[in-house]
Amino acid sequence: LTALDAEDLAVISAHMQDAVLQVGDVAFAKGLKQFALVANRFAWDEAETRQRRRTGLHFDRVLSVKSQNIRRGDPGAILSLLSIGFVETDAPSGNILLTFSGGGSVSLSVECVEAQMKDLGPSWETPNLPHHE
């Protein structure tokens, strides 16, 4: 999937909801203006069979990255992604916000929305079904 605006990004957000990842699976390549992560996403389109898939997600044209309540010094710390949103500040630039359970967040200052999500392999069954209030 590719996202070039807030509406496209909402589709990626829906697919990535409840993805789990380790802090060490997140990287910002400042020289390339790219922020990337690899996660185990819950395949909501196959919820009845409880499938997860290894998925790569990257954002291009990233100017800076800020995080809050993320244990960046602990590469094994687990994050659970709740949503990805975009707030336009000076069209087409703005901030992409990745919100994690437990109050963690990562904010990407971007020139514009440019993101890609790709599954990296086959799915596998998981005994757990994500649940939110």
Residue pairs with C-beta under 8 A, 6 or more apart in sequence:
1 8
1 11
1 12
1 15
1 116
1 117
1 118
2 8
2 115
2 116
2 117
3 9
3 11
3 12
3 113
3 114
3 115
3 116
3 117
4 112
4 113
4 114
5 86
5 113
6 85
6 86
6 88
6 113
8 113
8 115
9 84
9 85
9 86
9 96
9 113
9 115
10 85
12 57
12 84
12 115
12 117
13 83
13 84
13 85
14 44
15 41
15 44
15 55
15 117
16 39
16 41
16 55
16 57
16 81
16 84
16 117
17 42
17 44
17 81
17 82
17 83
17 130
18 41
18 42
18 44
18 80
18 81
18 82
18 130
19 39
19 40
19 41
19 42
19 55
19 80
19 81
20 39
20 40
20 78
20 79
20 80
20 81
21 37
21 38
21 39
21 40
21 78
21 79
21 81
22 75
22 76
22 77
22 78
22 79
23 70
23 71
23 72
23 74
23 75
23 76
23 77
23 79
24 75
24 76
25 37
25 38
25 39
26 35
26 36
26 37
26 79
26 106
27 35
27 36
27 37
28 34
28 35
28 62
28 65
29 35
29 36
33 60
33 61
33 62
33 63
33 111
34 58
34 59
34 60
34 62
35 58
35 59
35 62
35 65
35 106
35 108
36 56
36 57
36 58
36 59
37 56
37 57
37 58
38 54
38 55
38 56
38 57
38 120
39 54
39 55
39 57
39 81
40 52
40 53
40 54
40 55
41 52
41 53
41 55
42 50
42 51
42 52
42 126
42 130
43 51
43 52
43 53
43 123
46 123
47 129
49 125
50 125
50 126
50 127
50 128
50 129
51 123
51 124
51 125
51 126
52 123
52 124
52 125
52 126
53 119
53 120
53 121
53 122
53 123
53 124
54 119
54 120
54 121
55 117
55 118
55 119
55 120
56 117
56 118
56 120
57 115
57 116
57 117
57 118
58 115
58 116
59 96
59 108
59 110
59 114
59 115
60 114
60 115
61 110
61 111
61 112
61 114
62 108
62 109
62 110
63 109
63 110
63 111
64 108
64 109
65 106
65 107
65 108
65 109
66 106
66 107
66 109
67 104
67 105
67 106
67 107
68 103
68 104
68 105
68 106
68 107
69 102
69 103
69 104
69 105
70 77
70 79
70 100
70 104
70 105
70 106
71 77
79 100
79 101
79 104
80 100
80 101
80 102
81 98
81 99
81 100
82 99
82 100
82 101
82 132
83 97
83 98
83 99
84 96
84 97
84 98
84 99
85 96
85 97
85 99
86 94
86 95
86 96
86 97
86 113
87 94
87 95
87 97
88 94
89 95
92 111
92 112
92 113
93 109
93 110
93 111
93 112
94 109
94 110
94 112
94 113
95 107
95 108
95 109
95 110
96 107
96 108
96 110
96 113
96 115
97 105
97 106
97 107
97 108
98 105
98 106
98 107
98 108
99 105
100 106
